């Protein structure tokens, strides 16, 4: 691997052993599987329907070319975000089912809606989850030079306005993803030797991308142009609206979890062993928000419980509310921060404040 590798202290501290034991006891006492159950299956059906039913209405002309068309595209955007947060996310973490084939195929709903599950796993599971807020490794905080998400990054004059223009960039996130991001990541991960350890090859991923992108743009753009009766520019405009809705929703759920003033940011120094275990590192770089809202927890696939997700990524999100009191109690016993007191809107306000601070503060020494 050509990326600058850092290591964490082994996860055998009293904190990690205690937390692991308590979580094991929780599932054993309640006789629960760590994976999803009928609640996740019902929600998956609903989110997939929220995307494909409006698509069918648009494609076969039932939505018309007036307000019904645009409403259907807007709902598709909600469905796309819902699939991302509630369906493919659990599956690609092997948290959807005990059956690996089920996880594989449900995870590939991401391919069906324009992404690529194999590449996403490298970016999210390997880089983001392992190296959360580590400069140069966690790509979730690397939109430089357009955005400055880390005090370790150089600051440019336009960053002083990023707390204003960030919301527009967030909305563009999935448009860039569908068109260019996967191809750029494929090239970058090949150079960093991250594709071979993932059990695939550049050729295999290239063919997969070519096939899935062709299928995606055929059914989401070409077919409606042919069958719906809408003008080509309206179909493309509707697709853009759908992506803007999805991108904005995904960003305002994911970004407040790791870009806050109280979070740690770590430079990547080759061969360095940090004097911290990876579980404590997750708690120092992650926040929960809005966990008192059952509606928010349901809608965003438990991603407002980012602490529990980062500590137990192979546990389905339907269990996070039950695990939260255990994690909170254990962290507090060992003097480790457990940040979960903010409402959703407070988290958005604090994230905005952090963007403003990063836009005006000098670069920290790496």
Secondary structure as the mmCIF struct_conf table of DSSP 4:
data_model
#
loop_
_struct_conf.conf_type_id
_struct_conf.id
_struct_conf.beg_label_comp_id
_struct_conf.beg_label_asym_id
_struct_conf.beg_label_seq_id
_struct_conf.end_label_comp_id
_struct_conf.end_label_asym_id
_struct_conf.end_label_seq_id
BEND BEND1 UNK A 3 UNK A 3
STRN STRN1 UNK A 7 UNK A 9
HELX_LH_PP_P HELX_LH_PP_P1 UNK A 10 UNK A 10
BEND BEND2 UNK A 11 UNK A 11
BEND BEND3 UNK A 13 UNK A 13
HELX_RH_AL_P HELX_RH_AL_P1 UNK A 14 UNK A 29
TURN_TY1_P TURN_TY1_P1 UNK A 30 UNK A 31
BEND BEND4 UNK A 34 UNK A 35
HELX_RH_AL_P HELX_RH_AL_P2 UNK A 38 UNK A 59
TURN_TY1_P TURN_TY1_P2 UNK A 60 UNK A 63
BEND BEND5 UNK A 65 UNK A 66
HELX_RH_AL_P HELX_RH_AL_P3 UNK A 67 UNK A 83
HELX_RH_PI_P HELX_RH_PI_P1 UNK A 84 UNK A 88
HELX_RH_AL_P HELX_RH_AL_P4 UNK A 89 UNK A 92
TURN_TY1_P TURN_TY1_P3 UNK A 93 UNK A 94
BEND BEND6 UNK A 96 UNK A 96
BEND BEND7 UNK A 98 UNK A 98
HELX_RH_AL_P HELX_RH_AL_P5 UNK A 100 UNK A 107
TURN_TY1_P TURN_TY1_P4 UNK A 108 UNK A 108
HELX_RH_AL_P HELX_RH_AL_P6 UNK A 109 UNK A 112
TURN_TY1_P TURN_TY1_P5 UNK A 113 UNK A 114
HELX_RH_AL_P HELX_RH_AL_P7 UNK A 117 UNK A 120
HELX_RH_PI_P HELX_RH_PI_P2 UNK A 121 UNK A 128
HELX_RH_AL_P HELX_RH_AL_P8 UNK A 129 UNK A 130
BEND BEND8 UNK A 131 UNK A 131
TURN_TY1_P TURN_TY1_P6 UNK A 132 UNK A 133
STRN STRN2 UNK A 134 UNK A 135
TURN_TY1_P TURN_TY1_P7 UNK A 136 UNK A 137
HELX_RH_3T_P HELX_RH_3T_P1 UNK A 139 UNK A 141
TURN_TY1_P TURN_TY1_P8 UNK A 144 UNK A 146
BEND BEND9 UNK A 150 UNK A 150
TURN_TY1_P TURN_TY1_P9 UNK A 151 UNK A 152
BEND BEND10 UNK A 153 UNK A 153
HELX_RH_3T_P HELX_RH_3T_P2 UNK A 157 UNK A 161
HELX_RH_AL_P HELX_RH_AL_P9 UNK A 162 UNK A 171
TURN_TY1_P TURN_TY1_P10 UNK A 172 UNK A 172
HELX_RH_AL_P HELX_RH_AL_P10 UNK A 173 UNK A 176
HELX_RH_PI_P HELX_RH_PI_P3 UNK A 177 UNK A 181
HELX_RH_AL_P HELX_RH_AL_P11 UNK A 182 UNK A 191
TURN_TY1_P TURN_TY1_P11 UNK A 192 UNK A 193
BEND BEND11 UNK A 195 UNK A 195
HELX_RH_3T_P HELX_RH_3T_P3 UNK A 196 UNK A 198
TURN_TY1_P TURN_TY1_P12 UNK A 199 UNK A 199
HELX_RH_AL_P HELX_RH_AL_P12 UNK A 202 UNK A 217
HELX_RH_PI_P HELX_RH_PI_P4 UNK A 218 UNK A 222
HELX_RH_AL_P HELX_RH_AL_P13 UNK A 223 UNK A 227
BEND BEND12 UNK A 228 UNK A 228
HELX_RH_AL_P HELX_RH_AL_P14 UNK A 232 UNK A 254
HELX_RH_3T_P HELX_RH_3T_P4 UNK A 255 UNK A 257
TURN_TY1_P TURN_TY1_P13 UNK A 258 UNK A 258
BEND BEND13 UNK A 260 UNK A 260
TURN_TY1_P TURN_TY1_P14 UNK A 261 UNK A 262
STRN STRN3 UNK A 266 UNK A 267
TURN_TY1_P TURN_TY1_P15 UNK A 270 UNK A 271
STRN STRN4 UNK A 273 UNK A 277
HELX_RH_AL_P HELX_RH_AL_P15 UNK A 278 UNK A 284
BEND BEND14 UNK A 285 UNK A 285
TURN_TY1_P TURN_TY1_P16 UNK A 291 UNK A 292
HELX_RH_AL_P HELX_RH_AL_P16 UNK A 294 UNK A 299
TURN_TY1_P TURN_TY1_P17 UNK A 300 UNK A 304
HELX_RH_AL_P HELX_RH_AL_P17 UNK A 306 UNK A 311
TURN_TY1_P TURN_TY1_P18 UNK A 313 UNK A 314
BEND BEND15 UNK A 315 UNK A 315
HELX_RH_3T_P HELX_RH_3T_P5 UNK A 317 UNK A 319
HELX_RH_AL_P HELX_RH_AL_P18 UNK A 320 UNK A 333
TURN_TY1_P TURN_TY1_P19 UNK A 334 UNK A 335
HELX_RH_AL_P HELX_RH_AL_P19 UNK A 344 UNK A 360
BEND BEND16 UNK A 361 UNK A 361
HELX_LH_PP_P HELX_LH_PP_P2 UNK A 362 UNK A 365
#
